[in-house]
Amino acid sequence: MKILWVFAHPERRSLGGSLMTEGLRTLESLGHEHRTSDLYGMGWKAVVDADDFGDAPRDRRLLVGPEQERAYRERSLSEDVRREQEKIEWADTLVFQFPLWWFGPPAILKGWFDRVLVQGFGFGLKGPDGRTLRYGDGGLAGKRALVVTSVGARESGFGPRGIHGQLDQVLFPLLHGTFWYTGMAALPPFVVYGADRLTDTGFAHSAAQLRERLRTLPTTSPLPFHDENGGAYDEDLVLRPELAPGLSGVGVHG
């Protein structure tokens, strides 16, 4: 496998950094290729601004076909964004590692998504029949994505009735709204709980669990989200009543 590991933690000598070291060492021992994007180490610019665009025309309506779209992106995007897109195109699996801050990833990773997964690359594509490709289709279809995150809370607090909300639903905007929207199959997240008080024994246990998750990475079943164009949704993009009958909320989509 070819794996891109995107690391979003300000301190490389942290629990997160140590887990990434374990993870990359494990991938190498399993014979997988890997590349990394250490966003803080790279000094990644997290805000989209005018410097992200070159002299290419802003009107995309005359672009026809993937070759023209790719040429547009190559002329219009900054070099750092193009490098990240090349890493994504090379990889078949993406790992996103971050501490959970305010129930989501740090701003620097959100900025990576904003700047890298742009129209014509991650979304905004159409199929031969003219349908928009998203939620199971899209520019990153065929790839898989894994979240590796750490939280200070206990596992029970992120359970089905936990005060913080069920974790897969807390991460729904990322798992469904970013990964699945662009076509990437979202794998069940790997989570380290009680990260701010983890003992040496606790770290050893978490590292062993991460090694096992990575060992089984090729065969792990993704979250069972519905394809937008697979018949699960009506013309108003509402889940059909025979699916998850009587239920509502984000949990019905997978």
N, C-alpha and C positions, 0 to 999 in steps of 0.2 A: 504494500500500500504506500501511497504518497500522502503525507500528512502535513498540513500547515498548522502550526501551534501559535495562536495569537494570545499573547500574554499582556494583561492589563493590570499591573500592580506597581505602585511607585517604589517599592523596596525589593530589590532582587534577593536580599538576604533574609527574606521573610518565610513564613510557612508556605505561602504560595510559591515563592521562588524555589524552595526546597522540593516541593511536590513536582514542579515543572522539571527540575533536574532528574528526579526519579522517573518521571514520565518519559522524557527524551531518552534516558538510558535504557528504559524498558523497550521502547520502540526500536532502538538500535539492536538490542539483543534478539528481538523477534525478526530482524531482517527488513524492517520497514524503512523507507526513506522519510526524512522530515526536513522541513524548513521552519524558521521561527520569525515572528514579528513581535519583538519586545517593545510595546508602544511607548512606554516611558523612557526606556533606554534609547529609542530612536528619536526622542523628542517630537513625537507625532503631533502635528497640528490638528486639533480636534474641531475647528470651526470652519465651515464652508464660507469662503469669501471670494472676491473678484480674482484673486491670484490663482484660484483653482482652474480658471478657464483661459484659454489662449485666444487667438484671433478667429477661431472658427465661427461661422454664423450661428446665431441663436435659434433660428427657425429650422426645426427638424422635420417639417412636414414634407419636404421634398426628398427625404432620404428613403431609399427603397432597397430592402434586402440587407442581410447581415454584413456584407463586405463594405457597403457604404456606411453602415452604422459603426462598424469597427474603425474605419478610417476617420469618421467624425470624432470618435472618442480619442483616438491617438493624437489628433491635432488639437483637441480642446482641453484635455486633462493635464494636470501638472504631473511632473515626473514621479513624485513620491506615490501618487495615486496609481499611476500606470504600473509601477513596480509591485504594488500590492495586488493589483488585478492579475498580473502575470503569475504571482504565487498561487492565487486562487485557481487560475486556469490549469496550473501544473498539478494541483492537489486533487485527490478524490475524496479526502476527508479533512474537515476543518475542526480543530479543537479551540474553543474560546475559554480561556481561564481568567477569572476575575474574582475579587471579593464582592459579596453582595452588599451594595451601599444603597440605603434608602429604597430597598426592594427592587433594585435593578443594577445593571453594570455601571462602572465609573464613567464619567462624562467622556473620557478619552476614547473608550471603546465605542460609545454611542457616536462620537465624531468619526471614528473609523468606518462605521456602517454608513453614516451620512455621506462621507466623501468617496468611499470606494464602491459601494453597491448602487451606482448611479443608473439613471435611465439608459437603456440600451445595453447594459451589462447585467445588472441584477434583476431589473424589471423593465416594463414598457415594451416588451416584445410581443409579437403576434405570430400565431401559427399559420400554416398554409390556408386554413379555412377562414382566416381573419379574426379568430377568437383571441382575446388577450390571454397570455400565458402567465398564470400566477396560481398560488396555492396548489403546489404539486408539480407545476410546470415552471417555466421561466428560465432565465439565463444560467442558473446554477443547478438545473435539474440533473439528477444522476449523482450528485455529491451528497455526503452525509455530514452532519454537524453535531458535535458533542460539547455541552457546557460542563466545565469543571469549575466549581465555585466553593467558597467557604463563607460560613455565616457564624455569628457569635451566639445565636440562639440555640436552644435545645431542639432536637429533632421533633419532639412532641408538639412544639409550638408551630411547626410548619406542617402538621398532619391535617387530615380531613376536617377536624373540628378545632384545630389550633388557632390561637389568637392572631397569628401573623398571616393566616391563610394557607391553603394547601400549596406546596411549593411549585408543582407543575402549573398551577393556575397563576401564581405570582409571576412566574416566568413566561406566561402565555404570550405576551407581546413579543418576546424574543423567539421562543420556540415556534410559534405559529405565524406571528406577524412579520418576522424577519426571515427565519430559516425556511419555513414551509412556503411563505409567499414567493420567495425567489426560487423555489424548487428543491431546496435541500431537505433531505429526510432528517428530521430531528430525532436524535437518540435520547433515551432517558438520561437526565442530568446526573452527574457525579457530584455529590455534596459532602463536604466536611462540616459537621455541626460542632458547636462549642469551640470554634477556632481560637478565640482569644484566651482560652484557658487549657489548651491542649498540652498534655504531658508528653514526655519522650515516648512513653508506651503508647499513648494515643496517636502520636505521629507515626510510629512504626506500624500501627494497625491501619491508619489511613493510607499510608504509602503502599502497604500490601494490597489493600482494596483497590487502589488506583492501578497498580500493576495488573491485577486480575481483570479490571475493566478494559484495559488496553490490550491484554492478551486475547480477550473475546471480542474486541472491537469489530473485526470483519463479519462476525456472525450475529451481533446484537440486533434484535428486531427494533425498528424505529417506532416512534409513537404513532398510533393508528389514525392520523388525521385524514379527513376526507378530501379528495381532489375536487377543486371547483368545477372542472369540466367532466367529472365522472358521473354526474347524474344525482349526486346527493343534495344539490341545491336547486331551488326553483329559479325562475327568471329574475326574481328580485334578490337573489343571493341569500335566501333564507333556507335553512335546513328543512328538508321535507319532513312532514309530521310523523311519518312511519319510522323515522330514525330518532332514537332517544325520545320516545313518546312521553309527553307530560313533563319533560324537563326543559330547563332553559339555562342560560349562562354559558361561559366559555367552555365548560366541561362537556358540552354536547358535541363539540367539533372533533373529538377524538376518543 
